[in-house]
């Protein structure tokens, strides 16, 4: 028998042969033609069908002649994702997914507490401080320099991210306690940190992109509405665990008429804490924005702290004495520090209907800050179906909020009738009107009043809302007419309103 690996006597090239495993068919003989080896790895299809190319995903090669197996890290990540989806849409525990997820978490060196729905991120980090750094920027990982994927690290990130997302977005149902709300607020802060943002951006006065901040605010509002707020406020210990937020302030303002004694005192304390926090943020923005230009018509004060040393030397260089190596100064030059300010009147009109609570809080705080600026005369009018002049309390936003009555309809012409007599010098007055402008049968009378105010020389600024996210909804009928009038509705972001006021007040 001729060895099939030996060239034939005819001088032709040898035919390549596949080495058959022990269990395969016998090697070819002289009567059996040689079969060429396949040129690329292919998975055998069903009998009588064309072979199917092998998958290109990373796979771990099994024993010779067996099917490749998936990468174990891919499997681990899939287990965590399936558990996340199951827990998100069904509060019932899936035993098989829980046990598999526990094995994955332990395999990658993470604590089992990550799978406990009752454990907050704070409690996990308190017991395992080394995880705090992993949560920061968790969802904005830096790309590997060589473009390679660290699949083991991806499994860890999947486990940590699942914990964050479930704690924030899976809030269950039923009554919510003060402790549960506080834990959710803390977890929401960790989620913001995981996305590379400072925690608390959903609060008023802070910038946001209108996406995550808005969604978190809506979830928080739902949790607050499920609280037995009066019972919580009546207990000083429980009330102290509440963290002030826009959703909580809205609920307190709506319910303040039904509170008394200890509950009312605790509600006032929460409102005061929130207002002070917003005021601190907005005051910084206002101070940066309202620094006027230097007024060079006013002679500078001739004191040492205003001495312009560089200019003094430059102007006296002609008095340099080479022999004495000394500069004789004939005149000292000083810096101008007086900034140009013009007395202004700021009239703020706020719709206090139920949908405008966020704007009401921000605008009362803004009005109080502008009222503290030199030579700025601030007036504040709030309205629903009636108008109320809140100017006497404008310097204290806390008092203003306690005097508001959220809810009901709105009557813009009534507010205009109260605000218009406050215009003394039109060219020196700005009127900010914050509303969604849904006036129904009063739309035309209100617009006519606004048009008359604008044409008199008053700077009129219509604002759809004043929120941290800038989300706003404005009556399209008014929006089109304001644009034609040359006073388009400005974005509802607080920082945008501050910028617009700055251009007028400086």
C-alpha atoms as one frame of an Amber mdcrd trajectory, in Angstrom:
protein
   0.000   0.000   0.000   1.291   3.420  -0.940   1.788   5.977   1.869  -0.633
   8.809   1.015   1.853  11.394   2.313   4.559  10.242  -0.147   4.688  11.947
  -3.574   3.560   9.775  -6.426   6.080   8.518  -9.015   4.553  10.821 -11.589
   6.218  13.829  -9.900   3.031  15.643  -8.944   2.813  17.640  -5.729   1.583
  15.809  -2.660  -2.052  16.246  -1.748  -2.556  17.817   1.766  -4.402  15.516
   4.088  -6.358  16.217   7.298  -5.218  14.193  10.262  -8.181  12.170  11.427
  -8.845  11.635  15.111  -8.812   8.088  16.455 -12.557   7.815  16.293 -12.792
   9.077  12.698 -13.010   6.996   9.507  -9.921   4.959   8.453  -7.160   6.728
   6.565  -7.530   6.683   2.784  -5.914   3.846   0.864  -4.951   3.477  -2.746
  -8.576   2.794  -3.574  -9.848   5.703  -1.453  -9.249   9.230  -2.786  -7.574
  11.751  -0.432  -9.832  14.573   0.891  -8.355  18.123   1.083  -8.399  19.827
   4.501 -10.833  22.792   4.861  -9.260  26.187   4.282 -11.148  27.999   7.124
 -12.825  26.818  10.318 -16.512  26.132   9.593 -19.324  24.780  11.720 -21.066
  21.775  10.177 -24.748  22.458   9.369 -27.618  19.969   9.294 -27.201  16.942
   7.075 -27.335  17.817   3.433 -26.906  21.570   3.982 -24.056  23.940   3.312
 -21.563  24.419   6.191 -22.137  27.601   8.253 -19.215  29.987   8.947 -18.058
  29.986  12.565 -19.218  32.984  14.675 -16.790  35.867  14.929 -17.551  36.812
  18.562 -14.758  36.036  21.066 -15.190  32.436  22.191 -13.155  30.082  24.267
 -12.032  27.049  22.252 -13.238  23.745  23.686 -11.568  20.323  23.448 -10.651
  19.023  20.022 -13.669  18.283  17.928 -16.151  20.015  20.276 -18.169  23.205
  19.871 -16.520  26.512  21.066 -18.004  27.887  24.311 -18.927  31.573  24.967
 -16.592  33.838  26.909 -17.415  33.411  30.645 -17.384  37.190  31.269 -19.982
  37.659  28.542 -22.171  35.097  30.298 -21.720  36.797  33.665 -22.685  40.171
  32.248 -25.776  38.690  30.577 -26.890  37.170  33.892 -26.651  40.560  35.609
 -28.548  42.276  32.816 -31.364  39.710  32.858 -31.678  40.067  36.633 -31.766
  43.859  36.298 -34.621  43.716  33.774 -36.517  41.152  35.826 -36.307  43.212
  39.031 -37.115  46.441  37.228 -40.391  45.210  35.745 -41.410  42.588  38.300
 -40.877  43.026  42.053 -41.112  39.253  42.560 -37.730  37.618  43.030 -36.588
  35.109  40.384 -34.719  32.481  42.398 -32.598  31.166  39.530 -31.477  34.645
  38.460 -30.759  35.667  42.065 -28.570  32.630  42.734 -26.735  33.029  39.425
 -26.200  36.738  40.076 -24.894  36.017  43.577 -22.325  33.649  42.104 -21.267
  36.293  39.556 -20.932  39.023  42.182 -18.815  36.807  44.416 -16.668  35.700
  41.447 -15.678  39.309  40.665 -14.972  40.154  44.318 -18.002  42.357  45.039
 -20.127  42.212  48.201 -23.480  40.347  48.079 -25.114  43.474  49.556 -25.221
  44.855  46.011 -28.101  42.446  45.363 -30.099  43.526  48.424 -32.935  45.845
  47.264 -33.267  47.331  50.765 -29.601  48.358  50.971 -28.818  51.920  49.925
 -25.602  52.776  48.125 -24.535  54.741  51.210 -24.778  51.636  53.376 -22.836
  49.552  50.857 -20.080  52.164  50.614 -19.999  52.553  54.394 -19.243  48.834
  54.791 -16.970  48.729  51.730 -15.263  52.164  51.410 -13.121  50.978  48.510
 -16.212  50.983  46.265 -16.750  54.764  46.558 -14.119  55.441  43.929 -15.662
  52.889  41.561 -19.100  54.545  41.740 -17.645  57.957  40.798 -17.724  58.224
  37.005 -18.937  54.608  36.781 -21.041  55.219  33.658 -18.467  57.367  31.873
 -15.449  55.014  31.726 -12.336  56.060  29.875 -11.501  54.078  26.744  -8.539
  51.715  26.884  -5.438  53.194  25.138  -5.070  50.244  22.773  -8.809  49.911
  22.155  -8.959  46.536  23.907 -11.902  45.651  26.152 -11.395  44.637  29.768
 -14.290  42.196  30.021 -13.751  41.429  33.695 -13.976  45.147  34.513 -17.163
  45.359  32.438 -18.754  42.716  34.659 -17.913  44.746  37.783 -19.354  47.905
  36.214 -22.518  46.021  35.219 -23.043  44.859  38.813 -22.490  48.334  40.289
 -24.602  50.077  37.628 -27.460  47.621  38.140 -27.484  48.466  41.844 -27.644
  52.192  41.151 -30.336  51.989  38.491 -32.585  49.652  40.482 -32.334  51.774
  43.628 -33.243  54.945  41.718 -35.788  53.786  39.141 -37.468  50.829  40.875
 -39.356  52.666  43.631 -42.163  50.171  44.181 -45.607  51.253  45.343 -47.444
  52.087  48.533 -46.700  54.595  51.280 -43.210  56.117  51.515 -41.507  56.973
  54.803 -39.153  59.867  55.483 -36.251  57.406  55.700 -37.098  55.868  52.336
 -37.252  59.297  50.695 -33.906  60.262  52.227 -32.328  57.007  50.973 -33.713
  57.567  47.481 -32.359  61.138  47.415 -28.940  59.837  48.438 -29.012  57.100
  45.773 -30.047  59.662  43.134 -26.988  61.683  44.136 -24.778  58.632  43.611
 -26.318  58.140  40.162 -25.454  61.723  39.243 -21.894  61.141  40.435 -21.729
  57.941  38.350 -22.605  60.063  35.315 -19.849  62.543  36.151 -22.128  65.271
  37.526 -22.231  66.963  40.931 -24.963  65.409  43.091 -28.127  67.469  43.582
 -28.386  68.951  40.072 -32.080  68.170  40.039 -32.539  70.892  42.706 -33.678
  74.399  41.816 -31.100  76.962  40.870 -28.650  74.419  39.571 -27.957  73.950
  35.887 -29.172  70.812  34.216 -29.690  69.467  30.714 -33.426  68.910  31.004
 -33.004  65.102  30.678 -31.863  63.206  33.773 -32.613  66.088  36.151 -36.195
  66.265  34.914 -36.750  62.505  35.214 -35.302  62.365  38.719 -37.459  65.312
  39.739 -40.568  63.515  38.483 -39.692  60.355  40.413 -39.025  62.375  43.557
 -42.371  64.159  43.179 -44.090  60.774  42.987 -42.377  59.592  46.169 -43.318
  62.775  48.045 -46.948  62.411  46.974 -46.967  58.910  48.511 -45.748  60.143
  51.889 -47.982  60.670  54.906 -46.491  64.127  55.129 -48.558  65.449  57.996
 -47.640  62.512  60.208 -43.965  62.914  59.341 -43.991  66.656  60.057 -45.688
  66.124  63.405 -42.697  64.027  64.534 -39.581  66.246  64.926 -37.260  63.242
  64.603 -38.815  62.101  61.318 -39.069  65.661  59.993 -35.352  66.170  60.633
 -34.608  63.264  58.275 -36.304  64.998  55.334 -34.048  66.588  52.748 -35.615
  69.744  51.248 -36.338  69.464  47.536 -38.574  71.197  45.001 -41.111  68.357
  45.124 -41.273  68.507  48.916 -41.579  72.303  48.956 -44.449  72.133  46.477
 -46.280  69.657  48.703 -45.676  71.808  51.787 -46.929  74.954  50.074 -50.070
  73.172  48.940 -50.773  71.723  52.383 -49.626  74.581  54.632 -53.212  75.628
  55.375 -53.847  72.254  57.029 -50.740  72.343  59.247 -50.451  73.710  62.754
 -48.255  73.534  65.823 -45.162  71.342  65.542 -46.018  70.245  61.992 -46.250
  73.854  60.774 -42.995  74.799  62.521 -41.188  71.859  60.894 -42.668  72.762
  57.485 -41.413  76.345  57.839 -37.973  75.062  58.797 -37.804  72.875  55.675
 -38.919  75.732  53.430 -36.364  78.067  55.026 -33.550  75.544  54.517 -34.458
  75.066  50.875 -34.822  78.783  50.154 -31.462  79.524  51.773 -29.798  76.846
  49.657 -31.303  78.185  46.418 -30.436  81.757  47.403 -26.792  80.827  47.927
 -26.559  79.365  44.414 -28.425  82.200  42.689 -26.688  84.973  44.628 -23.353
  83.830  43.206 -24.770  83.897  39.663 -26.286  87.349  40.162 -23.131  88.826
  41.673 -21.071  87.567  38.728 -23.586  88.816  36.181 -24.328  92.274  37.549
 -20.804  93.662  37.838 -21.075  96.808  35.719 -18.394  98.472  33.576 -15.827
 100.749  35.168 -17.009 104.347  35.398 -13.977 106.416  34.332 -15.873 109.666
  34.766 -15.447 109.269  38.522 -11.881 110.082  39.752 -10.233 107.095  41.418
  -9.690 107.143  45.151  -6.080 108.069  45.924  -5.349 105.272  48.365  -2.484
 102.798  48.341  -4.653  99.747  47.465  -5.691 101.505  44.225  -2.140 102.456
  43.200  -1.376 101.353  39.625   2.334 100.676  39.998   2.986  99.526  36.414
   1.327 102.578  34.895   3.103 104.899  37.349   6.519 103.536  36.328   5.666
 103.650  32.614   4.478 107.266  32.723   7.570 108.404  34.632  10.267 106.627
  32.593  11.374 109.986  31.141  12.487 110.924  34.651  14.991 108.110  34.903
  18.446 109.315  36.042  21.294 107.059  34.757  23.814 108.778  37.032  21.779
 108.187  40.163  20.172 105.003  38.854  16.936 106.307  40.255  13.444 107.010
  38.894  11.978 110.319  39.936   8.186 110.088  40.140   6.308 113.276  39.334
   2.826 111.787  39.400   1.161 108.721  40.884  -1.498 106.893  38.895  -4.435
 105.031  40.478  -6.880 102.403  39.247 -10.554 103.175  38.693 -12.685 100.951
  40.880 -16.095 102.625  40.653 -18.499 100.708  38.464 -21.192 102.297  36.373
 -24.677 101.707  37.799 -27.993 103.164  36.769 -31.078 103.194  38.968 -33.406
 100.519  37.613 -36.891  99.272  38.395 -37.500  95.555  38.127 -41.119  94.370
  38.097 -41.550  90.607  38.415 -44.998  89.132  37.692 -45.393  85.440  38.505
 -48.215  83.067  37.673 -48.812  81.120  40.914 -51.110  78.473  39.459 -50.323
  74.911  40.434 -48.078  74.157  37.454 -45.746  77.054  38.205 -44.529  76.176
  41.714 -40.907  75.695  40.570 -40.962  79.133  38.941 -42.600  80.678  41.992
 -39.829  79.513  44.310 -37.015  80.543  41.977 -38.503  83.928  41.135 -39.178
  84.936  44.716 -35.585  84.063  45.607 -34.258  85.930  42.550 -36.392  88.973
  43.333 -35.069  89.070  46.900 -31.467  88.907  45.657 -31.966  91.699  43.116
 -33.734  93.732  45.806 -30.505  93.626  47.802 -28.454  95.155  44.965 -27.733
  98.883  45.143 -30.038 101.182  43.162 -32.353  98.383  42.000 -36.008  98.883
  42.907 -37.776  95.494  42.830 -41.541  94.920  42.799 -43.145  91.479  42.952
 -46.692  90.596  41.883 -48.174  87.074  42.058 -51.496  86.108  40.555 -53.973
  83.333  39.878 -57.564  84.494  39.460 -56.613  87.416  41.721 -53.401  89.419
  42.018 -51.441  90.139  45.178 -48.675  92.706  45.637 -45.828  91.000  47.496
 -43.419  93.945  47.242 -43.378  94.678  51.030 -41.942  91.188  51.634 -39.760
  90.963  48.536 -36.527  90.901  50.542 -37.620  87.760  52.379 -38.555  84.960
  49.954 -39.600  82.768  52.878 -42.382  85.178  53.824 -43.371  85.518  50.169
 -43.791  81.767  49.735 -45.873  81.471  52.882 -48.219  84.135  51.523 -48.727
  82.414  48.163 -51.736  80.255  47.414 -50.847  77.666  44.797 -53.489  76.250
  42.508 -56.558  77.469  40.688 -56.783  79.278  37.374 -55.139  82.487  36.242
 -56.223  85.961  35.161 -53.366  87.835  33.475 -55.267  91.109  32.863 -55.840
  91.452  36.638 -52.089  91.125  37.240 -51.341  93.634  34.475 -53.744  96.118
  36.064 -51.722  95.885  39.288 -48.265  95.913  37.682 -48.726  98.670  35.116
 -49.076 101.602  37.597 -45.653 100.643  39.009 -43.981 101.842  35.786 -42.574
 105.304  36.553 -39.871 105.651  33.861 -40.503 103.192  30.993 -36.985 103.492
  29.557 -35.597 102.602  32.951 -37.870  99.643  33.727 -37.800  95.924  33.014
 -40.853  93.720  33.443 -40.341  89.964  33.780 -43.522  87.937  33.269 -43.276
  84.257  34.184 -46.206  82.123  33.040 -47.317  79.424  30.620 -49.690  82.089
  29.198 -52.730  79.823  28.994 -55.323  82.561  29.482 -58.104  81.179  27.250
 -60.721  83.917  26.667 -58.465  86.520  28.338 -55.572  86.019  25.912 -56.297
  89.003  23.667 -56.788  91.563  26.507 -53.561  90.409  28.188 -51.544  90.591
  24.976 -52.868  94.074  24.235 -51.729  95.200  27.687 -48.289  93.637  27.185
 -47.977  95.215  23.739 -48.797  98.661  25.169 -46.203  98.242  27.938 -43.548
  97.152  25.441 -44.230 100.047  23.040 -43.975 102.547  25.904 -40.275 101.689
  26.213 -40.357  99.075  28.967 -38.055  96.107  28.442 -40.505  93.194  28.565
 -39.168  89.667  29.158 -41.685  86.803  28.787 -40.430  83.626  30.456 -42.051
  80.229  30.041 -40.825  78.990  33.407 -37.862  79.380  35.714 -36.594  75.925
  36.548 -33.279  74.141  36.925 -33.943  72.040  33.809 -35.413  74.725  31.553
 -38.404  72.545  30.705 -41.263  74.820  29.725 -44.626  74.768  28.009 -45.957
  78.023  26.578 -49.217  78.745  24.801 -48.304  78.674  21.063 -50.694  81.595
  20.419 -48.659  83.824  22.737 -45.328  82.424  21.595 -45.955  83.465  17.978
 -47.133  86.967  18.952 -44.221  87.569  21.316 -41.822  86.633  18.519 -43.534
  89.041  16.116 -43.366  91.738  18.800 -39.604  91.312  19.082 -39.747  89.867
  22.604 -39.493  86.088  22.125 -40.073  83.819  25.097 -36.691  83.158  26.666
 -35.519  79.806  27.943 -36.771  78.928  31.368 -33.312  78.202  32.747 -32.480
  80.295  35.813 -29.015  81.169  34.533 -30.484  82.395  31.225 -32.868  84.737
  33.044 -30.020  86.077  35.181 -28.014  86.758  32.001 -30.924  88.610  30.392
 -31.396  90.777  33.468 -27.662  91.479  33.566 -27.714  93.030  30.087 -30.358
  95.474  31.275 -29.011  96.272  34.736 -25.410  96.992  33.722
